[in-house]
């Protein structure tokens, strides 16, 4: 099973507002913008894009504890 399926990312609508809780205790709340497979993102691994206050962040799935949809944009 892909890590994106474990986290439920594959079920998110493309206009989701999400809360991403990281393993180090940090959290991001923002617009879900994309998912990139490990194959397409070599050598870095699977990641998601989250836009927070107009700034795009790439977050690697191995850093993520949980992802929760909190709304849509």
PDB file of N, H, CA, C and O in Angstrom:
ATOM      1  N   UNK A   1       0.845  -1.190   0.000  1.00  0.00           N
ATOM      2  CA  UNK A   1       0.000   0.000   0.000  1.00  0.00           C
ATOM      3  C   UNK A   1       0.886   1.247   0.000  1.00  0.00           C
ATOM      4  O   UNK A   1       1.865   1.321   0.742  1.00  0.00           O
ATOM      5  N   UNK A   2       0.540   2.207  -0.824  1.00  0.00           N
ATOM      6  H   UNK A   2      -0.256   2.147  -1.427  1.00  0.00           H
ATOM      7  CA  UNK A   2       1.259   3.467  -0.859  1.00  0.00           C
ATOM      8  C   UNK A   2       0.998   4.266   0.414  1.00  0.00           C
ATOM      9  O   UNK A   2      -0.080   4.178   1.002  1.00  0.00           O
ATOM     10  N   UNK A   3       1.983   5.038   0.829  1.00  0.00           N
ATOM     11  H   UNK A   3       2.858   5.110   0.351  1.00  0.00           H
ATOM     12  CA  UNK A   3       1.837   5.866   2.033  1.00  0.00           C
ATOM     13  C   UNK A   3       0.674   6.852   1.874  1.00  0.00           C
ATOM     14  O   UNK A   3       0.005   7.168   2.858  1.00  0.00           O
ATOM     15  N   UNK A   4       0.420   7.346   0.646  1.00  0.00           N
ATOM     16  H   UNK A   4       0.963   7.089  -0.153  1.00  0.00           H
ATOM     17  CA  UNK A   4      -0.688   8.289   0.443  1.00  0.00           C
ATOM     18  C   UNK A   4      -2.026   7.627   0.772  1.00  0.00           C
ATOM     19  O   UNK A   4      -2.938   8.291   1.265  1.00  0.00           O
ATOM     20  N   UNK A   5      -2.150   6.333   0.505  1.00  0.00           N
ATOM     21  H   UNK A   5      -1.410   5.793   0.105  1.00  0.00           H
ATOM     22  CA  UNK A   5      -3.379   5.611   0.845  1.00  0.00           C
ATOM     23  C   UNK A   5      -3.499   5.415   2.348  1.00  0.00           C
ATOM     24  O   UNK A   5      -4.598   5.520   2.894  1.00  0.00           O
ATOM     25  N   UNK A   6      -2.402   5.134   3.023  1.00  0.00           N
ATOM     26  H   UNK A   6      -1.510   5.049   2.580  1.00  0.00           H
ATOM     27  CA  UNK A   6      -2.406   4.984   4.476  1.00  0.00           C
ATOM     28  C   UNK A   6      -2.880   6.270   5.161  1.00  0.00           C
ATOM     29  O   UNK A   6      -3.604   6.220   6.156  1.00  0.00           O
ATOM     30  N   UNK A   7      -2.467   7.415   4.621  1.00  0.00           N
ATOM     31  H   UNK A   7      -1.880   7.456   3.813  1.00  0.00           H
ATOM     32  CA  UNK A   7      -2.829   8.710   5.199  1.00  0.00           C
ATOM     33  C   UNK A   7      -4.173   9.230   4.707  1.00  0.00           C
ATOM     34  O   UNK A   7      -4.676  10.221   5.237  1.00  0.00           O
ATOM     35  N   UNK A   8      -4.768   8.581   3.700  1.00  0.00           N
ATOM     36  H   UNK A   8      -4.359   7.777   3.270  1.00  0.00           H
ATOM     37  CA  UNK A   8      -6.048   9.025   3.154  1.00  0.00           C
ATOM     38  C   UNK A   8      -5.935  10.148   2.146  1.00  0.00           C
ATOM     39  O   UNK A   8      -6.942  10.744   1.765  1.00  0.00           O
ATOM     40  N   UNK A   9      -4.725  10.445   1.708  1.00  0.00           N
ATOM     41  H   UNK A   9      -3.906   9.961   2.017  1.00  0.00           H
ATOM     42  CA  UNK A   9      -4.510  11.533   0.755  1.00  0.00           C
ATOM     43  C   UNK A   9      -5.183  11.227  -0.581  1.00  0.00           C
ATOM     44  O   UNK A   9      -5.667  12.131  -1.261  1.00  0.00           O
ATOM     45  N   UNK A  10      -5.209   9.962  -0.946  1.00  0.00           N
ATOM     46  H   UNK A  10      -4.816   9.227  -0.393  1.00  0.00           H
ATOM     47  CA  UNK A  10      -5.818   9.572  -2.220  1.00  0.00           C
ATOM     48  C   UNK A  10      -7.323   9.822  -2.251  1.00  0.00           C
ATOM     49  O   UNK A  10      -7.926   9.783  -3.324  1.00  0.00           O
ATOM     50  N   UNK A  11      -7.939  10.076  -1.105  1.00  0.00           N
ATOM     51  H   UNK A  11      -7.450  10.107  -0.234  1.00  0.00           H
ATOM     52  CA  UNK A  11      -9.380  10.329  -1.023  1.00  0.00           C
ATOM     53  C   UNK A  11      -9.727  11.821  -0.908  1.00  0.00           C
ATOM     54  O   UNK A  11     -10.904  12.181  -0.897  1.00  0.00           O
ATOM     55  N   UNK A  12      -8.714  12.686  -0.823  1.00  0.00           N
ATOM     56  H   UNK A  12      -7.758  12.394  -0.832  1.00  0.00           H
ATOM     57  CA  UNK A  12      -8.963  14.120  -0.662  1.00  0.00           C
ATOM     58  C   UNK A  12      -9.442  14.742  -1.970  1.00  0.00           C
ATOM     59  O   UNK A  12      -8.913  14.419  -3.034  1.00  0.00           O
ATOM     60  N   UNK A  13     -10.437  15.631  -1.908  1.00  0.00           N
ATOM     61  H   UNK A  13     -10.867  15.893  -1.044  1.00  0.00           H
ATOM     62  CA  UNK A  13     -10.784  16.389  -3.116  1.00  0.00           C
ATOM     63  C   UNK A  13      -9.670  17.392  -3.410  1.00  0.00           C
ATOM     64  O   UNK A  13      -8.956  17.815  -2.501  1.00  0.00           O
ATOM     65  N   UNK A  14      -9.526  17.764  -4.662  1.00  0.00           N
ATOM     66  H   UNK A  14     -10.106  17.420  -5.400  1.00  0.00           H
ATOM     67  CA  UNK A  14      -8.450  18.680  -5.034  1.00  0.00           C
ATOM     68  C   UNK A  14      -8.652  20.090  -4.500  1.00  0.00           C
ATOM     69  O   UNK A  14      -7.737  20.910  -4.568  1.00  0.00           O
ATOM     70  N   UNK A  15      -9.835  20.386  -3.971  1.00  0.00           N
ATOM     71  H   UNK A  15     -10.579  19.720  -3.916  1.00  0.00           H
ATOM     72  CA  UNK A  15     -10.053  21.713  -3.383  1.00  0.00           C
ATOM     73  C   UNK A  15     -10.121  21.629  -1.859  1.00  0.00           C
ATOM     74  O   UNK A  15     -10.783  22.449  -1.221  1.00  0.00           O
ATOM     75  N   UNK A  16      -9.446  20.652  -1.279  1.00  0.00           N
ATOM     76  H   UNK A  16      -8.909  19.987  -1.797  1.00  0.00           H
ATOM     77  CA  UNK A  16      -9.492  20.455   0.172  1.00  0.00           C
ATOM     78  C   UNK A  16      -8.592  21.439   0.908  1.00  0.00           C
ATOM     79  O   UNK A  16      -7.493  21.762   0.456  1.00  0.00           O
ATOM     80  N   UNK A  17      -9.081  21.904   2.042  1.00  0.00           N
ATOM     81  H   UNK A  17      -9.973  21.643   2.409  1.00  0.00           H
ATOM     82  CA  UNK A  17      -8.252  22.578   3.027  1.00  0.00           C
ATOM     83  C   UNK A  17      -7.903  21.500   4.039  1.00  0.00           C
ATOM     84  O   UNK A  17      -8.786  20.828   4.572  1.00  0.00           O
ATOM     85  N   UNK A  18      -6.598  21.336   4.304  1.00  0.00           N
ATOM     86  H   UNK A  18      -5.881  21.883   3.872  1.00  0.00           H
ATOM     87  CA  UNK A  18      -6.164  20.234   5.161  1.00  0.00           C
ATOM     88  C   UNK A  18      -5.321  20.720   6.331  1.00  0.00           C
ATOM     89  O   UNK A  18      -4.706  21.786   6.299  1.00  0.00           O
ATOM     90  N   UNK A  19      -5.322  19.894   7.353  1.00  0.00           N
ATOM     91  H   UNK A  19      -5.821  19.028   7.379  1.00  0.00           H
ATOM     92  CA  UNK A  19      -4.405  20.077   8.486  1.00  0.00           C
ATOM     93  C   UNK A  19      -3.420  18.923   8.405  1.00  0.00           C
ATOM     94  O   UNK A  19      -3.819  17.759   8.449  1.00  0.00           O
ATOM     95  N   UNK A  20      -2.145  19.237   8.290  1.00  0.00           N
ATOM     96  H   UNK A  20      -1.821  20.183   8.254  1.00  0.00           H
ATOM     97  CA  UNK A  20      -1.092  18.237   8.216  1.00  0.00           C
ATOM     98  C   UNK A  20      -0.325  18.278   9.528  1.00  0.00           C
ATOM     99  O   UNK A  20       0.296  19.289   9.857  1.00  0.00           O
ATOM    100  N   UNK A  21      -0.366  17.187  10.276  1.00  0.00           N
ATOM    101  H   UNK A  21      -0.871  16.366  10.009  1.00  0.00           H
ATOM    102  CA  UNK A  21       0.370  17.069  11.531  1.00  0.00           C
ATOM    103  C   UNK A  21       1.651  16.295  11.263  1.00  0.00           C
ATOM    104  O   UNK A  21       1.617  15.161  10.786  1.00  0.00           O
ATOM    105  N   UNK A  22       2.779  16.921  11.574  1.00  0.00           N
ATOM    106  H   UNK A  22       2.806  17.843  11.961  1.00  0.00           H
ATOM    107  CA  UNK A  22       4.068  16.294  11.323  1.00  0.00           C
ATOM    108  C   UNK A  22       4.531  15.503  12.540  1.00  0.00           C
ATOM    109  O   UNK A  22       4.088  15.745  13.663  1.00  0.00           O
ATOM    110  N   UNK A  23       5.419  14.567  12.301  1.00  0.00           N
ATOM    111  H   UNK A  23       5.779  14.371  11.389  1.00  0.00           H
ATOM    112  CA  UNK A  23       5.941  13.720  13.376  1.00  0.00           C
ATOM    113  C   UNK A  23       6.735  14.517  14.407  1.00  0.00           C
ATOM    114  O   UNK A  23       6.854  14.093  15.556  1.00  0.00           O
ATOM    115  N   UNK A  24       7.286  15.684  14.002  1.00  0.00           N
ATOM    116  H   UNK A  24       7.189  16.028  13.069  1.00  0.00           H
ATOM    117  CA  UNK A  24       8.061  16.502  14.940  1.00  0.00           C
ATOM    118  C   UNK A  24       7.188  17.460  15.766  1.00  0.00           C
ATOM    119  O   UNK A  24       7.707  18.273  16.530  1.00  0.00           O
ATOM    120  N   UNK A  25       5.843  17.358  15.605  1.00  0.00           N
ATOM    121  H   UNK A  25       5.421  16.698  14.985  1.00  0.00           H
ATOM    122  CA  UNK A  25       4.929  18.180  16.388  1.00  0.00           C
ATOM    123  C   UNK A  25       4.440  19.431  15.680  1.00  0.00           C
ATOM    124  O   UNK A  25       3.489  20.055  16.149  1.00  0.00           O
ATOM    125  N   UNK A  26       5.048  19.819  14.577  1.00  0.00           N
ATOM    126  H   UNK A  26       5.821  19.312  14.196  1.00  0.00           H
ATOM    127  CA  UNK A  26       4.592  20.986  13.822  1.00  0.00           C
ATOM    128  C   UNK A  26       3.324  20.628  13.058  1.00  0.00           C
ATOM    129  O   UNK A  26       3.035  19.456  12.819  1.00  0.00           O
ATOM    130  N   UNK A  27       2.570  21.662  12.678  1.00  0.00           N
ATOM    131  H   UNK A  27       2.805  22.615  12.873  1.00  0.00           H
ATOM    132  CA  UNK A  27       1.338  21.453  11.915  1.00  0.00           C
ATOM    133  C   UNK A  27       1.194  22.559  10.878  1.00  0.00           C
ATOM    134  O   UNK A  27       1.613  23.695  11.096  1.00  0.00           O
ATOM    135  N   UNK A  28       0.595  22.204   9.749  1.00  0.00           N
ATOM    136  H   UNK A  28       0.254  21.280   9.572  1.00  0.00           H
ATOM    137  CA  UNK A  28       0.281  23.146   8.684  1.00  0.00           C
ATOM    138  C   UNK A  28      -1.213  23.050   8.415  1.00  0.00           C
ATOM    139  O   UNK A  28      -1.766  21.951   8.382  1.00  0.00           O
ATOM    140  N   UNK A  29      -1.876  24.197   8.220  1.00  0.00           N
ATOM    141  H   UNK A  29      -1.426  25.090   8.247  1.00  0.00           H
ATOM    142  CA  UNK A  29      -3.258  24.215   7.757  1.00  0.00           C
ATOM    143  C   UNK A  29      -3.264  25.061   6.492  1.00  0.00           C
ATOM    144  O   UNK A  29      -2.873  26.228   6.506  1.00  0.00           O
ATOM    145  N   UNK A  30      -3.715  24.451   5.394  1.00  0.00           N
ATOM    146  H   UNK A  30      -4.032  23.503   5.383  1.00  0.00           H
ATOM    147  CA  UNK A  30      -3.713  25.179   4.136  1.00  0.00           C
ATOM    148  C   UNK A  30      -4.389  24.402   3.029  1.00  0.00           C
ATOM    149  O   UNK A  30      -5.006  23.364   3.266  1.00  0.00           O
ATOM    150  N   UNK A  31      -4.267  24.912   1.820  1.00  0.00           N
ATOM    151  H   UNK A  31      -3.765  25.756   1.627  1.00  0.00           H
ATOM    152  CA  UNK A  31      -4.883  24.316   0.641  1.00  0.00           C
ATOM    153  C   UNK A  31      -4.041  23.149   0.134  1.00  0.00           C
ATOM    154  O   UNK A  31      -2.841  23.302  -0.094  1.00  0.00           O
ATOM    155  N   UNK A  32      -4.658  22.000  -0.042  1.00  0.00           N
ATOM    156  H   UNK A  32      -5.632  21.876   0.143  1.00  0.00           H
ATOM    157  CA  UNK A  32      -4.007  20.842  -0.652  1.00  0.00           C
ATOM    158  C   UNK A  32      -3.852  21.133  -2.132  1.00  0.00           C
ATOM    159  O   UNK A  32      -4.844  21.359  -2.825  1.00  0.00           O
ATOM    160  N   UNK A  33      -2.604  21.131  -2.633  1.00  0.00           N
ATOM    161  H   UNK A  33      -1.798  20.948  -2.069  1.00  0.00           H
ATOM    162  CA  UNK A  33      -2.384  21.497  -4.028  1.00  0.00           C
ATOM    163  C   UNK A  33      -1.968  20.332  -4.913  1.00  0.00           C
ATOM    164  O   UNK A  33      -2.285  20.329  -6.103  1.00  0.00           O
ATOM    165  N   UNK A  34      -1.264  19.340  -4.366  1.00  0.00           N
ATOM    166  H   UNK A  34      -1.006  19.343  -3.400  1.00  0.00           H
ATOM    167  CA  UNK A  34      -0.843  18.219  -5.200  1.00  0.00           C
ATOM    168  C   UNK A  34      -0.263  17.079  -4.390  1.00  0.00           C
ATOM    169  O   UNK A  34       0.078  17.224  -3.216  1.00  0.00           O
ATOM    170  N   UNK A  35      -0.165  15.957  -5.046  1.00  0.00           N
ATOM    171  H   UNK A  35      -0.442  15.839  -6.000  1.00  0.00           H
ATOM    172  CA  UNK A  35       0.544  14.789  -4.532  1.00  0.00           C
ATOM    173  C   UNK A  35       1.528  14.371  -5.606  1.00  0.00           C
ATOM    174  O   UNK A  35       1.170  14.323  -6.783  1.00  0.00           O
ATOM    175  N   UNK A  36       2.761  14.068  -5.228  1.00  0.00           N
ATOM    176  H   UNK A  36       3.052  14.107  -4.272  1.00  0.00           H
ATOM    177  CA  UNK A  36       3.776  13.609  -6.165  1.00  0.00           C
ATOM    178  C   UNK A  36       4.253  12.234  -5.733  1.00  0.00           C
ATOM    179  O   UNK A  36       4.659  12.044  -4.587  1.00  0.00           O
ATOM    180  N   UNK A  37       4.205  11.275  -6.649  1.00  0.00           N
ATOM    181  H   UNK A  37       3.875  11.429  -7.580  1.00  0.00           H
ATOM    182  CA  UNK A  37       4.627   9.908  -6.332  1.00  0.00           C
ATOM    183  C   UNK A  37       6.136   9.853  -6.117  1.00  0.00           C
ATOM    184  O   UNK A  37       6.874  10.737  -6.552  1.00  0.00           O
ATOM    185  N   UNK A  38       6.573   8.812  -5.448  1.00  0.00           N
ATOM    186  H   UNK A  38       5.974   8.093  -5.094  1.00  0.00           H
ATOM    187  CA  UNK A  38       8.010   8.604  -5.230  1.00  0.00           C
ATOM    188  C   UNK A  38       8.743   8.473  -6.557  1.00  0.00           C
ATOM    189  O   UNK A  38       9.851   8.988  -6.709  1.00  0.00           O
ATOM    190  N   UNK A  39       8.136   7.793  -7.510  1.00  0.00           N
ATOM    191  H   UNK A  39       7.236   7.375  -7.386  1.00  0.00           H
ATOM    192  CA  UNK A  39       8.754   7.596  -8.818  1.00  0.00           C
ATOM    193  C   UNK A  39       8.969   8.927  -9.542  1.00  0.00           C
ATOM    194  O   UNK A  39      10.009   9.141 -10.164  1.00  0.00           O
ATOM    195  N   UNK A  40       7.973   9.824  -9.455  1.00  0.00           N
ATOM    196  H   UNK A  40       7.128   9.651  -8.949  1.00  0.00           H
ATOM    197  CA  UNK A  40       8.084  11.131 -10.111  1.00  0.00           C
ATOM    198  C   UNK A  40       8.958  12.117  -9.338  1.00  0.00           C
ATOM    199  O   UNK A  40       9.328  13.165  -9.866  1.00  0.00           O
ATOM    200  N   UNK A  41       9.289  11.782  -8.087  1.00  0.00           N
ATOM    201  H   UNK A  41       8.988  10.930  -7.658  1.00  0.00           H
ATOM    202  CA  UNK A  41       9.999  12.711  -7.215  1.00  0.00           C
ATOM    203  C   UNK A  41      11.367  12.171  -6.803  1.00  0.00           C
ATOM    204  O   UNK A  41      11.928  12.602  -5.796  1.00  0.00           O
ATOM    205  N   UNK A  42      11.906  11.225  -7.583  1.00  0.00           N
ATOM    206  H   UNK A  42      11.450  10.875  -8.402  1.00  0.00           H
ATOM    207  CA  UNK A  42      13.198  10.637  -7.221  1.00  0.00           C
ATOM    208  C   UNK A  42      14.265  11.705  -7.104  1.00  0.00           C
ATOM    209  O   UNK A  42      14.260  12.637  -7.908  1.00  0.00           O
ATOM    210  N   UNK A  43      15.150  11.627  -6.182  1.00  0.00           N
ATOM    211  H   UNK A  43      15.154  10.869  -5.530  1.00  0.00           H
ATOM    212  CA  UNK A  43      15.321  10.577  -5.182  1.00  0.00           C
ATOM    213  C   UNK A  43      14.628  10.869  -3.854  1.00  0.00           C
ATOM    214  O   UNK A  43      14.881  10.183  -2.864  1.00  0.00           O
ATOM    215  N   UNK A  44      13.756  11.882  -3.819  1.00  0.00           N
ATOM    216  H   UNK A  44      13.550  12.440  -4.623  1.00  0.00           H
ATOM    217  CA  UNK A  44      13.216  12.367  -2.550  1.00  0.00           C
ATOM    218  C   UNK A  44      12.054  11.571  -1.965  1.00  0.00           C
ATOM    219  O   UNK A  44      11.896  11.566  -0.744  1.00  0.00           O
ATOM    220  N   UNK A  45      11.252  10.914  -2.754  1.00  0.00           N
ATOM    221  H   UNK A  45      11.380  10.918  -3.745  1.00  0.00           H
ATOM    222  CA  UNK A  45      10.110  10.176  -2.222  1.00  0.00           C
ATOM    223  C   UNK A  45       8.801  10.934  -2.370  1.00  0.00           C
ATOM    224  O   UNK A  45       8.767  12.071  -2.840  1.00  0.00           O
ATOM    225  N   UNK A  46       7.702  10.261  -1.948  1.00  0.00           N
ATOM    226  H   UNK A  46       7.729   9.337  -1.567  1.00  0.00           H
ATOM    227  CA  UNK A  46       6.352  10.828  -2.063  1.00  0.00           C
ATOM    228  C   UNK A  46       6.243  12.137  -1.295  1.00  0.00           C
ATOM    229  O   UNK A  46       6.832  12.295  -0.226  1.00  0.00           O
ATOM    230  N   UNK A  47       5.475  13.079  -1.857  1.00  0.00           N
ATOM    231  H   UNK A  47       4.996  12.950  -2.725  1.00  0.00           H
ATOM    232  CA  UNK A  47       5.262  14.347  -1.162  1.00  0.00           C
ATOM    233  C   UNK A  47       3.897  14.912  -1.518  1.00  0.00           C
ATOM    234  O   UNK A  47       3.267  14.498  -2.491  1.00  0.00           O
ATOM    235  N   UNK A  48       3.458  15.859  -0.714  1.00  0.00           N
ATOM    236  H   UNK A  48       3.971  16.195   0.076  1.00  0.00           H
ATOM    237  CA  UNK A  48       2.253  16.612  -1.027  1.00  0.00           C
ATOM    238  C   UNK A  48       2.611  18.094  -1.016  1.00  0.00           C
ATOM    239  O   UNK A  48       3.586  18.520  -0.396  1.00  0.00           O
ATOM    240  N   UNK A  49       1.791  18.859  -1.723  1.00  0.00           N
ATOM    241  H   UNK A  49       0.999  18.512  -2.227  1.00  0.00           H
ATOM    242  CA  UNK A  49       1.932  20.307  -1.721  1.00  0.00           C
ATOM    243  C   UNK A  49       0.823  20.917  -0.882  1.00  0.00           C
ATOM    244  O   UNK A  49      -0.339  20.525  -0.990  1.00  0.00           O
ATOM    245  N   UNK A  50       1.190  21.877  -0.049  1.00  0.00           N
ATOM    246  H   UNK A  50       2.134  22.195   0.039  1.00  0.00           H
ATOM    247  CA  UNK A  50       0.231  22.596   0.790  1.00  0.00           C
ATOM    248  C   UNK A  50       0.535  24.084   0.668  1.00  0.00           C
ATOM    249  O   UNK A  50       1.671  24.509   0.876  1.00  0.00           O
ATOM    250  N   UNK A  51      -0.493  24.881   0.327  1.00  0.00           N
ATOM    251  H   UNK A  51      -1.416  24.536   0.158  1.00  0.00           H
ATOM    252  CA  UNK A  51      -0.338  26.333   0.211  1.00  0.00           C
ATOM    253  C   UNK A  51      -0.881  26.974   1.483  1.00  0.00           C
ATOM    254  O   UNK A  51      -2.059  26.837   1.814  1.00  0.00           O
ATOM    255  N   UNK A  52       0.003  27.676   2.187  1.00  0.00           N
ATOM    256  H   UNK A  52       0.960  27.787   1.917  1.00  0.00           H
ATOM    257  CA  UNK A  52      -0.362  28.356   3.433  1.00  0.00           C
ATOM    258  C   UNK A  52      -0.057  29.838   3.259  1.00  0.00           C
ATOM    259  O   UNK A  52       1.096  30.219   3.056  1.00  0.00           O
ATOM    260  N   UNK A  53      -1.092  30.675   3.337  1.00  0.00           N
ATOM    261  H   UNK A  53      -2.029  30.366   3.502  1.00  0.00           H
ATOM    262  CA  UNK A  53      -0.929  32.126   3.179  1.00  0.00           C
ATOM    263  C   UNK A  53      -0.148  32.480   1.914  1.00  0.00           C
ATOM    264  O   UNK A  53       0.711  33.362   1.934  1.00  0.00           O
ATOM    265  N   UNK A  54      -0.453  31.781   0.810  1.00  0.00           N
ATOM    266  H   UNK A  54      -1.150  31.065   0.794  1.00  0.00           H
ATOM    267  CA  UNK A  54       0.176  32.076  -0.469  1.00  0.00           C
ATOM    268  C   UNK A  54       1.549  31.456  -0.686  1.00  0.00           C
ATOM    269  O   UNK A  54       2.129  31.605  -1.761  1.00  0.00           O
ATOM    270  N   UNK A  55       2.074  30.766   0.315  1.00  0.00           N
ATOM    271  H   UNK A  55       1.602  30.645   1.189  1.00  0.00           H
ATOM    272  CA  UNK A  55       3.388  30.124   0.201  1.00  0.00           C
ATOM    273  C   UNK A  55       3.188  28.625   0.032  1.00  0.00           C
ATOM    274  O   UNK A  55       2.469  27.997   0.809  1.00  0.00           O
ATOM    275  N   UNK A  56       3.831  28.046  -0.996  1.00  0.00           N
ATOM    276  H   UNK A  56       4.415  28.556  -1.628  1.00  0.00           H
ATOM    277  CA  UNK A  56       3.707  26.618  -1.288  1.00  0.00           C
ATOM    278  C   UNK A  56       4.797  25.841  -0.547  1.00  0.00           C
ATOM    279  O   UNK A  56       5.980  26.169  -0.635  1.00  0.00           O
ATOM    280  N   UNK A  57       4.376  24.805   0.183  1.00  0.00           N
ATOM    281  H   UNK A  57       3.415  24.539   0.254  1.00  0.00           H
ATOM    282  CA  UNK A  57       5.303  23.933   0.902  1.00  0.00           C
ATOM    283  C   UNK A  57       5.228  22.535   0.308  1.00  0.00           C
ATOM    284  O   UNK A  57       4.141  22.048  -0.003  1.00  0.00           O
ATOM    285  N   UNK A  58       6.373  21.889   0.151  1.00  0.00           N
ATOM    286  H   UNK A  58       7.256  22.284   0.404  1.00  0.00           H
ATOM    287  CA  UNK A  58       6.424  20.484  -0.221  1.00  0.00           C
ATOM    288  C   UNK A  58       6.716  19.713   1.058  1.00  0.00           C
ATOM    289  O   UNK A  58       7.736  19.943   1.707  1.00  0.00           O
ATOM    290  N   UNK A  59       5.831  18.808   1.416  1.00  0.00           N
ATOM    291  H   UNK A  59       5.002  18.621   0.888  1.00  0.00           H
ATOM    292  CA  UNK A  59       5.988  18.031   2.639  1.00  0.00           C
ATOM    293  C   UNK A  59       6.105  16.559   2.250  1.00  0.00           C
ATOM    294  O   UNK A  59       5.242  16.021   1.556  1.00  0.00           O
ATOM    295  N   UNK A  60       7.163  15.925   2.696  1.00  0.00           N
ATOM    296  H   UNK A  60       7.864  16.362   3.259  1.00  0.00           H
ATOM    297  CA  UNK A  60       7.393  14.528   2.358  1.00  0.00           C
ATOM    298  C   UNK A  60       6.568  13.625   3.267  1.00  0.00           C
ATOM    299  O   UNK A  60       6.464  13.863   4.470  1.00  0.00           O
ATOM    300  N   UNK A  61       5.989  12.592   2.678  1.00  0.00           N
ATOM    301  H   UNK A  61       6.074  12.399   1.700  1.00  0.00           H
ATOM    302  CA  UNK A  61       5.054  11.746   3.410  1.00  0.00           C
ATOM    303  C   UNK A  61       5.694  11.032   4.590  1.00  0.00           C
ATOM    304  O   UNK A  61       5.001  10.718   5.558  1.00  0.00           O
ATOM    305  N   UNK A  62       6.986  10.769   4.542  1.00  0.00           N
ATOM    306  H   UNK A  62       7.549  11.025   3.757  1.00  0.00           H
ATOM    307  CA  UNK A  62       7.629  10.118   5.680  1.00  0.00           C
ATOM    308  C   UNK A  62       7.756  11.045   6.889  1.00  0.00           C
ATOM    309  O   UNK A  62       8.107  10.585   7.976  1.00  0.00           O
ATOM    310  N   UNK A  63       7.477  12.348   6.720  1.00  0.00           N
ATOM    311  H   UNK A  63       7.192  12.721   5.837  1.00  0.00           H
ATOM    312  CA  UNK A  63       7.495  13.322   7.822  1.00  0.00           C
ATOM    313  C   UNK A  63       6.114  13.507   8.463  1.00  0.00           C
ATOM    314  O   UNK A  63       5.988  14.135   9.514  1.00  0.00           O
ATOM    315  N   UNK A  64       5.071  12.948   7.810  1.00  0.00           N
ATOM    316  H   UNK A  64       5.173  12.438   6.956  1.00  0.00           H
ATOM    317  CA  UNK A  64       3.691  13.226   8.204  1.00  0.00           C
ATOM    318  C   UNK A  64       3.150  12.180   9.177  1.00  0.00           C
ATOM    319  O   UNK A  64       3.279  10.975   8.958  1.00  0.00           O
ATOM    320  N   UNK A  65       2.548  12.668  10.244  1.00  0.00           N
ATOM    321  H   UNK A  65       2.443  13.646  10.422  1.00  0.00           H
ATOM    322  CA  UNK A  65       1.854  11.808  11.209  1.00  0.00           C
ATOM    323  C   UNK A  65       0.409  11.569  10.771  1.00  0.00           C
ATOM    324  O   UNK A  65      -0.073  10.436  10.786  1.00  0.00           O
ATOM    325  N   UNK A  66      -0.293  12.674  10.370  1.00  0.00           N
ATOM    326  H   UNK A  66       0.098  13.594  10.358  1.00  0.00           H
ATOM    327  CA  UNK A  66      -1.687  12.538   9.941  1.00  0.00           C
ATOM    328  C   UNK A  66      -2.078  13.706   9.045  1.00  0.00           C
ATOM    329  O   UNK A  66      -1.460  14.771   9.064  1.00  0.00           O
ATOM    330  N   UNK A  67      -3.136  13.466   8.252  1.00  0.00           N
ATOM    331  H   UNK A  67      -3.638  12.601   8.237  1.00  0.00           H
ATOM    332  CA  UNK A  67      -3.702  14.491   7.379  1.00  0.00           C
ATOM    333  C   UNK A  67      -5.215  14.463   7.577  1.00  0.00           C
ATOM    334  O   UNK A  67      -5.834  13.403   7.490  1.00  0.00           O
ATOM    335  N   UNK A  68      -5.811  15.629   7.845  1.00  0.00           N
ATOM    336  H   UNK A  68      -5.308  16.490   7.916  1.00  0.00           H
ATOM    337  CA  UNK A  68      -7.247  15.722   8.085  1.00  0.00           C
ATOM    338  C   UNK A  68      -7.815  16.825   7.203  1.00  0.00           C
ATOM    339  O   UNK A  68      -7.307  17.946   7.200  1.00  0.00           O
ATOM    340  N   UNK A  69      -8.863  16.512   6.460  1.00  0.00           N
ATOM    341  H   UNK A  69      -9.276  15.601   6.462  1.00  0.00           H
ATOM    342  CA  UNK A  69      -9.562  17.541   5.690  1.00  0.00           C
ATOM    343  C   UNK A  69     -10.410  18.362   6.659  1.00  0.00           C
ATOM    344  O   UNK A  69     -11.154  17.808   7.467  1.00  0.00           O
ATOM    345  N   UNK A  70     -10.290  19.698   6.570  1.00  0.00           N
ATOM    346  H   UNK A  70      -9.686  20.148   5.914  1.00  0.00           H
ATOM    347  CA  UNK A  70     -11.028  20.581   7.464  1.00  0.00           C
ATOM    348  C   UNK A  70     -12.007  21.473   6.714  1.00  0.00           C
ATOM    349  O   UNK A  70     -12.716  22.272   7.326  1.00  0.00           O
ATOM    350  N   UNK A  71     -12.048  21.341   5.389  1.00  0.00           N
ATOM    351  H   UNK A  71     -11.472  20.692   4.892  1.00  0.00           H
ATOM    352  CA  UNK A  71     -12.971  22.143   4.589  1.00  0.00           C
ATOM    353  C   UNK A  71     -12.560  22.109   3.137  1.00  0.00           C
ATOM    354  O   UNK A  71     -11.763  21.269   2.721  1.00  0.00           O
ATOM    355  N   UNK A  72     -13.114  23.036   2.364  1.00  0.00           N
ATOM    356  H   UNK A  72     -13.761  23.719   2.702  1.00  0.00           H
ATOM    357  CA  UNK A  72     -12.755  23.178   0.959  1.00  0.00           C
ATOM    358  C   UNK A  72     -12.522  24.655   0.658  1.00  0.00           C
ATOM    359  O   UNK A  72     -12.945  25.531   1.413  1.00  0.00           O
ATOM    360  N   UNK A  73     -11.856  24.908  -0.436  1.00  0.00           N
ATOM    361  H   UNK A  73     -11.513  24.196  -1.048  1.00  0.00           H
ATOM    362  CA  UNK A  73     -11.643  26.303  -0.855  1.00  0.00           C
ATOM    363  C   UNK A  73     -12.266  26.555  -2.192  1.00  0.00           C
ATOM    364  O   UNK A  73     -12.190  27.671  -2.708  1.00  0.00           O
TER     365      UNK A  73
END
